Amino acid sequence: MRDKPYIYIVFLLLICAFVGRLLTFFSSNFELIETGSIIESFCLNVAYVAGWVLMLSNGTFIGTIYFKITQGLMSIVIVGALLKIMHYKLYADYLIVFGLVGILIAYSISFHKKPIKKRLDYLKLTWVILLLSSTVLIFLHVLSKDYRLVADIVFWILLLDFCTTKTNLFKKQKSYS
């Protein structure tokens, strides 16, 4: 299976993040604590992006018209971010919120039109709803950044379910005795 090396890379990055956490937790040297924090943050972020790309490349969302709509809405979010950098706050905020809410609606419609829905599909929908709604609410300063943790926890559960399904980790082996 072509995805197994990528799954192992994600797990290796998670182990590195755990080692970074251990460095920050059990060390009394400030430089070692800072190094462990950098290792943990870097490995978690790279594993997050790698897991996201892994699930997106194996999903059916890319082949739909809703993916093209999502690409257009993502370009609106990027233009909004560029306007925010240029300090056009009013237009930037509208564009970013419009793009993120549009992506949420496009993915929800894509999920609704899907004929066969599995547990992984429901987890993906839950993650997308939590991620995009928390991002919009954090962006508008309605919620604090700590609420993003809920979407991250759902993502790691989703990735664990995806990896165990892909690698057949918990399936019983047939015995021929």
N, C-alpha and C positions, 0 to 999 in steps of 0.2 A: 504494500500500500504506500502510495507516494506521500501521505501526510504524516506517517509515523516519525520521520526525522524532525519535522517541525514541532510535533507534539513533545518529543523528547527535549528539544531546545527550550520550549516553554517551561517544562518541568525543571530543567537545569537552571534556567533563570530564576525560577521560584526558589530553588535550593540556595542559589547565590544571595537572593534577597533575605532568606532566612539566616544565612551566615552573617550578612550585614546587620540584621536585627540583633543577633547574638553579640556581635562586636559592640553595638551601642548599649546593650543591656548589661553585659558583664565586665565592661572595661571602666577603669578609673582615669585613664589617660584621655585628655580632651581631644587630641589629634586623632586618636584611634576611634573615639566616639563619632567625630565628624566624618572620618573615612567610612565607618560602618553605615552612617546615615546616608552618605552619598551612594554607596554600593546598593543599599536597600532601595532607595528611591529610583536609581537608574534601572536596576534589574526589574523592579515591579512595573515601571513605565514601559520598558521594552517588551516584557512579557504580556502586558495589557494590549499593546499595539499588535504584537505577533499573534496573540490569540484572536483578536478582533479580525485581523486579515485572514487568518486560518478559517474562521467560521464564515466570513463573507465569501471567500473563494470556494467553499464547499456548499454554499447555500443555493437556493433557487431564485433568490431575489435579484441577482445580477442579470438574469435573462428576461426580466419583465420590463414593461414600459415604466413602471414605478421607479425603477433604478435610474432611468434617464431623467425622470422628473426630480428625483433626489439629487442627481448630479447638478441639475440647474439650480435647485434650491441651495445646494452647498456653495455654488458660485455666488449666489446672493449673500450668503453668510460671509464669505470671504471678502466681497466688496464692502459689506457692512463693517467688517473688522478693519479694512483699510481706511474707511471713512472715520472710524473711531480713532485710529492712529493719527489721522490728519485733524482731529478735534472737531469734526462735524458730528457732535454727539446726538442731536435729535434724529437726523436721518440714519445714522449708524445704528442706533438702538432699534428703530423700526425695522430696518432691513435684517438685522440679526434675529430679532424675535420672529419676524415673518418667515424667515428661512427655516429656523428650528421647528416652529410649529407646523410649517408645511411638510417638513421631513417626517414629523410624527404622524401627521394625517396620511401622507403617502404610504408609509410603512404599515399603518393600521389598515388601510384599504387593501394593500397587497396581502396582508395576513387574512383579511376577511374573504378575499377572492380565492385563496388557496383551497383546493379541494380536500386534500388529506392533511390533517394537522396532527403532529406528534407532540410529545412532552417537550422536546427541544424547541419546537416552534412557539409554544406557549411561554417558555422561559425567555426566548429571544424577544418576544413581544413585551413581556414584563420588563426586561432590561431596557429596551428602547424607550418605553413609556417613562420608566423611572429616570433614565439618563437624560433624556431631552427635557422632560418637565422640570427636573431638578436644575438642569443647566439654565433654563429660561428663568426660573424663580430665583436662582442665585444671581444671575446676571441683572435682574431687576431689583436686587437687594431685598427680596421678600424673605428668603431663607438664608441661613448661614452656610458656609462651605462644608460644614460637617455633615449635612444631609446628603451630600454626594456619596458618602460611604455606603448608603443603602444600595445605590445603583452598582457600586463596585462589588459589594458582597454578592448581589444577584449575578453579576458578570462572572465572578469566580466559580459560583455554583454552576452556571451555564457552561463555562469552559470545562469544568470537571465532568459534567454530564456528557458533553460533546466528546471529550477525550476517552472516556470509558466506553462510550458507544462505538467510537471509531476503532479503538484498539481491542475491543471485545475482552476487556479486562476482567469482568465479573461473570462471564459465561462459563458454564460448566463444560469441561472437556469430556468427550465420550471415552468411556473405557471399553476396551475390546476383550475383556477377560471373561 
